[in-house]
Amino acid sequence: AQGAGSAPQFEPVEAPLDQDSGVFVSQIGSSNEASAQQDGNAASTQVAQQGEGNRAAIRQSSAPHYAAVAQSGNFNEADIAQDGNGQTALVLAQQGNGNVADILQREAGLAYSAGAISQTGDSNSLSLIQDGSDNQARLTQAGDGNAMTASQLGGNNRLDWSQVGSGLSDLQIEQTGGAGLIVIQTNGGG
């Protein structure tokens, strides 16, 4: 239990066990693209990409949802939207050069929308919006000219933000609700 004035705590995030529908995509090669759109309860999408010009776009509505995206390579992007009334969870890892992630999680019930995003490599950028109820986020970047923005609107909110690298970010963070914030920036030079 939380005392008065204490920061909200991160909850353990697990994939929904009763997944009614699922999309599983594995791509190896160059210029790959994956897109999945699901409307219904207990939707799960998992995308694994390796190679050069990869892109993944996932749309899931009517929660609960789970999405896992792993990209390794050069010009990767991920554009993910999860929307509904129930838990939405996202695990995203990008490695490589010019990666970009644009994520929207909107939850209208009492559950949380959780995002764990990691980028490693050159000119990465990340934008996360979590809108509604008991939000969570863990964002990590390591590399060169990274930039990161995060908005948590409404609900109990919490954010864990870590960057290691050269350009770092201008710290565009917005929280309304219960809040809770951890930010670490380091710069090894360059």
PAZAPA-4460 file (N, C-alpha, C; in steps of 0.05 Angstrom, whole numbers, plus 32768, in hexadecimal, padded with zeros to 4 digits):
% residues 190
    n_x    n_y    n_z   ca_x   ca_y   ca_z    c_x    c_y    c_z   seq   type   mol
   8011   7FE8   8000   8000   8000   8000   8011   8019   8000     1      A     A
   8008   802E   7FF4   8017   8046   7FF2   800E   8059   8008     2      Q     A
   8021   8067   8014   801B   807B   8027   8014   8095   8019     3      G     A
   8009   80A8   8028   8003   80C2   801D   801C   80CF   8012     4      A     A
   801B   80D9   7FFA   8032   80E7   7FEE   8047   80D4   7FE2     5      G     A
   8044   80BA   7FE4   8058   80A8   7FD9   8055   80A5   7FBB     6      S     A
   806B   80A0   7FAE   806A   809D   7F91   805D   8082   7F89     7      A     A
   804E   8082   7F73   8042   8069   7F6A   8057   8055   7F62     8      P     A
   8051   803C   7F67   8065   8026   7F62   805E   8018   7F48     9      Q     A
   8073   800D   7F3B   8070   7FFE   7F23   8064   7FE3   7F2A    10      F     A
   8050   7FDA   7F1A   8044   7FC0   7F1E   8051   7FAC   7F0B    11      E     A
   8052   7F92   7F12   805D   7F7E   7F00   804B   7F7C   7EE7    12      P     A
   8058   7F7A   7ED0   804A   7F7A   7EB6   804C   7F5E   7EAA    13      V     A
   8036   7F52   7EA5   8036   7F37   7E99   8024   7F37   7E80    14      E     A
   802B   7F26   7E6D   801A   7F23   7E56   8000   7F16   7E5E    15      A     A
   7FE9   7F1F   7E52   7FD0   7F13   7E58   7FD0   7EF5   7E52    16      P     A
   7FC5   7EE5   7E63   7FC6   7EC8   7E5F   7FB0   7EBE   7E4D    17      L     A
   7F9A   7ECB   7E4C   7F83   7EC2   7E3C   7F81   7ED2   7E22    18      D     A
   7F96   7ECF   7E11   7F97   7EDD   7DF8   7F85   7ED0   7DE4    19      Q     A
   7F6F   7EDE   7DDC   7F5C   7ED3   7DC9   7F67   7ED4   7DAC    20      D     A
   7F77   7EE8   7DA6   7F83   7EEB   7D8C   7FA0   7EF2   7D8E    21      S     A
   7FAF   7EEA   7D7A   7FCB   7EF1   7D7A   7FD7   7EF3   7D5E    22      G     A
   7FEA   7F06   7D5C   7FF9   7F09   7D43   8016   7F06   7D4A    23      V     A
   8024   7EF5   7D3B   8040   7EEF   7D40   804F   7EF2   7D26    24      F     A
   8061   7F05   7D24   806F   7F0B   7D0B   808D   7F0A   7D11    25      V     A
   809C   7EFA   7D00   80B9   7EF9   7D02   80C4   7F00   7CE6    26      S     A
   80D5   7F14   7CE5   80E0   7F1D   7CCB   80FE   7F1E   7CCE    27      Q     A
   810C   7F14   7CBA   8129   7F16   7CB8   8130   7F1F   7C9C    28      I     A
   813F   7F34   7C9A   8146   7F3E   7C80   8146   7F5C   7C7F    29      G     A
   8143   7F67   7C67   8144   7F84   7C63   8128   7F8E   7C59    30      S     A
   8123   7FA7   7C5F   810B   7FB5   7C56   80F1   7FA8   7C5F    31      S     A
   80F1   7F9B   7C77   80DA   7F8E   7C81   80C6   7FA1   7C8E    32      N     A
   80AC   7F9A   7C8E   8098   7FAA   7C9A   8083   7F98   7CA5    33      E     A
   8079   7F9D   7CBD   8064   7F8D   7CCA   804F   7FA0   7CD5    34      A     A
   8035   7F98   7CD2   801F   7FA8   7CDC   800A   7F96   7CE6    35      S     A
   7FFF   7F9C   7CFE   7FEA   7F8B   7D09   7FD5   7F9D   7D15    36      A     A
   7FBB   7F96   7D10   7FA5   7FA5   7D1C   7F92   7F91   7D27    37      Q     A
   7F8C   7F93   7D42   7F7A   7F80   7D4F   7F66   7F90   7D5F    38      Q     A
   7F4D   7F87   7D5E   7F37   7F93   7D6E   7F2A   7F7D   7D7D    39      D     A
   7F2C   7F7C   7D97   7F20   7F67   7DA7   7F30   7F63   7DC0    40      G     A
   7F25   7F54   7DD2   7F31   7F4F   7DEC   7F49   7F3C   7DE9    41      N     A
   7F5C   7F3F   7DFB   7F73   7F2D   7DFE   7F83   7F2A   7DE4    42      A     A
   7F88   7F40   7DD7   7F98   7F3F   7DBE   7FB6   7F40   7DC4    43      A     A
   7FC5   7F31   7DB6   7FE2   7F30   7DB9   7FF0   7F32   7D9E    44      S     A
   8004   7F43   7D9D   8014   7F46   7D85   8031   7F45   7D8C    45      T     A
   8040   7F34   7D7D   805D   7F32   7D81   806A   7F33   7D66    46      Q     A
   807E   7F46   7D64   808C   7F4A   7D4C   80AA   7F4A   7D51    47      V     A
   80B8   7F39   7D42   80D5   7F38   7D43   80E0   7F3F   7D27    48      A     A
   80F2   7F53   7D26   80FD   7F5B   7D0C   811B   7F5D   7D0F    49      Q     A
   8129   7F56   7CFA   8146   7F5A   7CF8   814B   7F64   7CDC    50      Q     A
   815E   7F76   7CD9   8165   7F7F   7CBE   8166   7F9D   7CBC    51      G     A
   8160   7FA7   7CA5   8166   7FC3   7C9F   814E   7FD5   7CA2    52      E     A
   813B   7FD7   7C8F   8127   7FEC   7C8F   810D   7FE3   7C9D    53      G     A
   810E   7FD6   7CB3   80F6   7FCB   7CC0   80E4   7FE0   7CCD    54      N     A
   80CA   7FD9   7CCE   80B6   7FEB   7CDA   80A0   7FD9   7CE5    55      R     A
   8096   7FDF   7CFC   807F   7FD0   7D07   806A   7FE4   7D10    56      A     A
   8051   7FE1   7D08   803B   7FF2   7D10   8025   7FDF   7D1C    57      A     A
   801E   7FE3   7D35   800B   7FD2   7D43   7FF4   7FE3   7D4E    58      I     A
   7FDB   7FDB   7D49   7FC3   7FE7   7D54   7FB3   7FD2   7D61    59      R     A
   7FAE   7FD6   7D7B   7F9D   7FC3   7D8A   7F89   7FD4   7D9A    60      Q     A
   7F6F   7FCC   7D98   7F5A   7FD9   7DA7   7F48   7FC5   7DB5    61      S     A
   7F3A   7FCE   7DC9   7F2A   7FBE   7DDB   7F3B   7FAB   7DEB    62      S     A
   7F46   7FB5   7E01   7F5A   7FA8   7E11   7F4F   7F8F   7E1F    63      A     A
   7F60   7F7E   7E2C   7F7D   7F82   7E30   7F8E   7F7A   7E17    64      P     A
   7FA5   7F87   7E15   7FB7   7F83   7DFF   7FD3   7F7E   7E09    65      H     A
   7FE2   7F70   7DF8   7FFF   7F6C   7DFD   800D   7F6E   7DE2    66      Y     A
   8022   7F7E   7DE1   8032   7F80   7DC9   8050   7F7E   7DD0    67      A     A
   805E   7F6F   7DC1   807B   7F6C   7DC4   8088   7F70   7DA9    68      A     A
   809B   7F83   7DA7   80A8   7F89   7D8E   80C6   7F89   7D93    69      V     A
   80D5   7F79   7D83   80F2   7F79   7D84   80FD   7F80   7D68    70      A     A
   810C   7F95   7D67   8118   7F9D   7D4D   8136   7F9F   7D50    71      Q     A
   8144   7F95   7D3D   8161   7F97   7D3E   816A   7F9E   7D22    72      S     A
   8179   7FB3   7D1F   8182   7FBB   7D04   8183   7FD8   7D00    73      G     A
   817F   7FE1   7CE8   8186   7FFC   7CE0   8170   8011   7CE2    74      N     A
   815C   8010   7CD1   8149   8026   7CCF   812E   801F   7CDB    75      F     A
   812D   8012   7CF2   8115   8008   7CFE   8103   801E   7D0A    76      N     A
   80E9   8019   7D09   80D5   802B   7D15   80C0   801A   7D23    77      E     A
   80B3   8024   7D36   809B   8017   7D42   8087   802C   7D48    78      A     A
   806F   8028   7D40   8058   803B   7D44   8042   802A   7D50    79      D     A
   803D   802C   7D6A   802B   801A   7D78   8016   8029   7D86    80      I     A
   7FFD   8020   7D84   7FE6   802C   7D92   7FD6   8016   7D9F    81      A     A
   7FD2   8018   7DB9   7FC1   8005   7DC8   7FAC   8015   7DD6    82      Q     A
   7F93   800C   7DD3   7F7C   801C   7DDC   7F67   8009   7DE7    83      D     A
   7F5B   8010   7DFE   7F45   8000   7E07   7F3F   8003   7E25    84      G     A
   7F30   7FF0   7E2F   7F27   7FF0   7E4B   7F32   7FD7   7E58    85      N     A
   7F4A   7FDA   7E63   7F58   7FC3   7E6F   7F76   7FC6   7E6B    86      G     A
   7F86   7FB4   7E75   7FA3   7FB5   7E75   7FAE   7FB5   7E58    87      Q     A
   7FC0   7FC7   7E52   7FCF   7FC6   7E3A   7FED   7FC6   7E41    88      T     A
   7FFC   7FB4   7E35   8018   7FB2   7E3B   8028   7FB1   7E21    89      A     A
   8040   7FBE   7E22   8051   7FBF   7E0B   806E   7FBB   7E14    90      L     A
   807C   7FA9   7E06   8099   7FA6   7E09   80A5   7FAB   7DEE    91      V     A
   80B7   7FBF   7DEC   80C3   7FC6   7DD3   80E1   7FCA   7DD7    92      L     A
   80F0   7FBC   7DC6   810D   7FBE   7DC6   8117   7FC5   7DAA    93      A     A
   8126   7FD9   7DA7   8132   7FE0   7D8D   8150   7FE2   7D90    94      Q     A
   815E   7FD7   7D7D   817B   7FDA   7D7C   8183   7FE3   7D60    95      Q     A
   8196   7FF4   7D5E   819F   7FFB   7D43   81A1   8018   7D3F    96      G     A
   819E   8021   7D27   81A5   803C   7D1F   818F   8051   7D22    97      N     A
   817E   8054   7D0E   816B   806B   7D0F   814F   8063   7D19    98      G     A
   814D   8056   7D30   8134   804C   7D3A   8122   8062   7D45    99      N     A
   8108   805F   7D42   80F4   8072   7D4C   80DD   8061   7D58   100      V     A
   80D2   8069   7D6E   80BB   805C   7D7A   80A6   8071   7D81   101      A     A
   808E   806E   7D79   8078   8080   7D7F   8061   806F   7D8B   102      D     A
   805B   8073   7DA5   804A   8061   7DB3   8033   8070   7DC1   103      I     A
   801B   8066   7DBD   8003   8070   7DCB   7FF5   8059   7DDA   104      L     A
   7FF1   805C   7DF4   7FE2   8049   7E03   7FCB   8059   7E11   105      Q     A
   7FB2   8051   7E0B   7F9B   805F   7E17   7F8A   804A   7E25   106      R     A
   7F86   804D   7E3F   7F77   8039   7E4F   7F61   8047   7E5E   107      E     A
   7F49   803D   7E5C   7F31   804A   7E67   7F27   803D   7E81   108      A     A
   7F32   8025   7E88   7F28   8017   7EA0   7F39   801D   7EB8   109      G     A
   7F3B   8009   7ECA   7F4A   800C   7EE2   7F66   8000   7EE1   110      L     A
   7F6C   7FF2   7ECC   7F86   7FE4   7EC9   7F9B   7FF8   7EBF   111      A     A
   7FB3   7FEF   7EBB   7FC9   8000   7EB3   7FD1   7FFB   7E96   112      Y     A
   7FDD   800F   7E8A   7FEA   800C   7E70   8008   800D   7E75   113      S     A
   8016   7FF8   7E6F   8032   7FF7   7E75   8043   7FF6   7E5C   114      A     A
   8058   8005   7E5B   806A   8004   7E45   8087   8002   7E4F   115      G     A
   8096   7FEF   7E44   80B2   7FEC   7E49   80C1   7FEE   7E2F   116      A     A
   80CE   8004   7E2A   80DA   800A   7E10   80F8   800E   7E14   117      I     A
   8108   8001   7E02   8125   8003   7E03   812F   8008   7DE7   118      S     A
   8140   801D   7DE4   814D   8023   7DCB   816B   8023   7DCF   119      Q     A
   817A   8017   7DBE   8197   8018   7DBF   81A1   801F   7DA3   120      T     A
   81B2   8033   7DA1   81BD   803A   7D87   81BB   8057   7D81   121      G     A
   81C0   805E   7D69   81C8   8078   7D5F   81B2   808E   7D63   122      D     A
   81A2   8093   7D4F   8191   80AB   7D4F   8175   80A5   7D58   123      S     A
   8171   8096   7D6E   8157   808E   7D77   8146   80A5   7D82   124      N     A
   812C   80A2   7D80   811A   80B5   7D8C   8101   80A5   7D96   125      S     A
   80F4   80AF   7DAA   80DF   80A0   7DB7   80C9   80B4   7DC0   126      L     A
   80B0   80AD   7DBB   809A   80BD   7DC4   8085   80AA   7DD0   127      S     A
   807E   80AE   7DE9   806B   809D   7DF7   8054   80AE   7E02   128      L     A
   803B   80A7   7DFD   8024   80B3   7E09   8014   809D   7E17   129      I     A
   8010   809F   7E30   7FFE   808D   7E3F   7FE7   809E   7E4A   130      Q     A
   7FCF   8097   7E43   7FB8   80A7   7E4A   7FA3   8097   7E59   131      D     A
   7FA0   809C   7E73   7F8B   8090   7E82   7F94   807D   7E97   132      G     A
   7F86   807C   7EAD   7F88   8068   7EC2   7FA4   8066   7ECE   133      S     A
   7FAC   804D   7ED5   7FC4   8049   7EE5   7FDC   8043   7ED3   134      D     A
   7FE7   8058   7EC7   7FFC   8055   7EB3   8017   804D   7EBF   135      N     A
   8028   8041   7EAE   8043   803A   7EB5   8055   803F   7E9D   136      Q     A
   806E   8044   7EA0   8081   8046   7E89   809D   8040   7E93   137      A     A
   80AC   8033   7E83   80C9   8030   7E87   80D6   8035   7E6C   138      R     A
   80E6   804A   7E6A   80F2   8052   7E51   8110   8052   7E54   139      L     A
   811F   8047   7E41   813C   8045   7E43   8147   804B   7E27   140      T     A
   815B   805C   7E26   816A   8061   7E0D   8188   8060   7E13   141      Q     A
   8197   8055   7E01   81B4   8056   7E02   81BE   805C   7DE6   142      A     A
   81CF   806F   7DE3   81D9   8075   7DC8   81DD   8092   7DC3   143      G     A
   81DB   809B   7DAA   81E6   80B4   7DA1   81D1   80CB   7DA3   144      D     A
   81C4   80D2   7D8E   81B3   80EA   7D8D   8197   80E5   7D96   145      G     A
   8193   80D8   7DAC   8178   80D0   7DB5   8167   80E8   7DBE   146      N     A
   814D   80E5   7DBB   8139   80F8   7DC5   8122   80E9   7DD0   147      A     A
   8116   80F2   7DE5   8100   80E3   7DF1   80EB   80F6   7DFD   148      M     A
   80D2   80F1   7DF8   80BC   80FF   7E04   80A8   80EB   7E10   149      T     A
   809B   80F2   7E26   8088   80E1   7E32   8072   80F1   7E3F   150      A     A
   8059   80E9   7E3B   8042   80F5   7E47   8031   80DF   7E54   151      S     A
   802B   80E3   7E6D   8018   80D2   7E7C   8002   80E3   7E86   152      Q     A
   7FEA   80DE   7E7C   7FD3   80F0   7E81   7FBE   80E1   7E91   153      L     A
   7FB8   80EB   7EA8   7FA3   80DE   7EB9   7FAD   80C5   7EC6   154      G     A
   7FA0   80BE   7EDD   7FA7   80A5   7EEA   7FBE   80A8   7EFE   155      G     A
   7FC9   8091   7F04   7FDD   808F   7F1A   7FFA   8094   7F11   156      N     A
   7FFF   8092   7EF6   8019   8099   7EEA   8032   8091   7EFA   157      N     A
   8046   8088   7EEB   8061   8085   7EF5   8073   8084   7EDC   158      R     A
   808C   808B   7EDF   809E   808C   7EC8   80BA   8086   7ED1   159      L     A
   80C8   8075   7EC2   80E4   806F   7EC7   80F3   8075   7EAD   160      D     A
   8103   808A   7EAD   810F   8094   7E95   812E   8093   7E98   161      W     A
   813B   8086   7E86   8158   8083   7E88   8164   8087   7E6C   162      S     A
   8179   8098   7E6A   8187   809D   7E51   81A5   809C   7E56   163      Q     A
   81B3   8090   7E44   81D1   8090   7E45   81DA   8096   7E29   164      V     A
   81EA   80AA   7E25   81F3   80B0   7E0A   81FC   80CC   7E06   165      G     A
   81FC   80D5   7DED   8207   80EE   7DE5   81F3   8106   7DE6   166      S     A
   81E0   8106   7DD3   81CE   811D   7DD1   81BA   811F   7DE7   167      G     A
   81B2   8109   7DF3   819D   8108   7E07   8184   8117   7DFE   168      L     A
   8173   811E   7E11   8159   812A   7E0B   8154   8144   7E19   169      S     A
   8140   8152   7E11   8139   816B   7E1E   8124   8166   7E34   170      D     A
   811F   814D   7E3C   810E   8146   7E52   80F2   8151   7E4F   171      L     A
   80E4   8149   7E3A   80C8   8150   7E37   80B7   813B   7E44   172      Q     A
   80AF   8140   7E5D   809F   812D   7E6C   8087   813C   7E77   173      I     A
   806F   8130   7E74   8056   813B   7E7F   8048   8125   7E8E   174      E     A
   8040   812B   7EA7   8031   8118   7EB7   801B   8127   7EC5   175      Q     A
   8003   811C   7EC4   7FEC   8125   7ED4   7FE0   810D   7EE2   176      T     A
   7FDB   810F   7EFB   7FD1   80F8   7F0B   7FE2   80F3   7F23   177      G     A
   7FE6   80DA   7F29   7FF6   80D2   7F41   8013   80D8   7F3E   178      G     A
   801D   80D9   7F25   8039   80DF   7F1E   804C   80CB   7F2A   179      A     A
   8066   80D2   7F2D   807B   80C0   7F34   808F   80C1   7F1D   180      G     A
   80A8   80C8   7F22   80BA   80CE   7F0D   80D7   80C6   7F15   181      L     A
   80E5   80B7   7F04   8101   80B2   7F08   810E   80B9   7EED   182      I     A
   8122   80CA   7EED   8130   80D2   7ED4   814E   80D0   7ED9   183      V     A
   815C   80C2   7EC8   8179   80C0   7EC9   8184   80C7   7EAD   184      I     A
   8195   80DB   7EAB   81A2   80E1   7E92   81C0   80E0   7E98   185      Q     A
   81CF   80D3   7E87   81EC   80D4   7E88   81F7   80DA   7E6D   186      T     A
   820F   80E4   7E6C   821B   80EA   7E52   8239   80E4   7E53   187      N     A
   8241   80D1   7E43   825D   80C9   7E42   826E   80DA   7E30   188      G     A
   8263   80F0   7E27   8272   8102   7E15   826A   80FE   7DF9   189      G     A
   8276   810C   7DE7   8271   810A   7DCB   8263   8122   7DC2   190      G     A
***
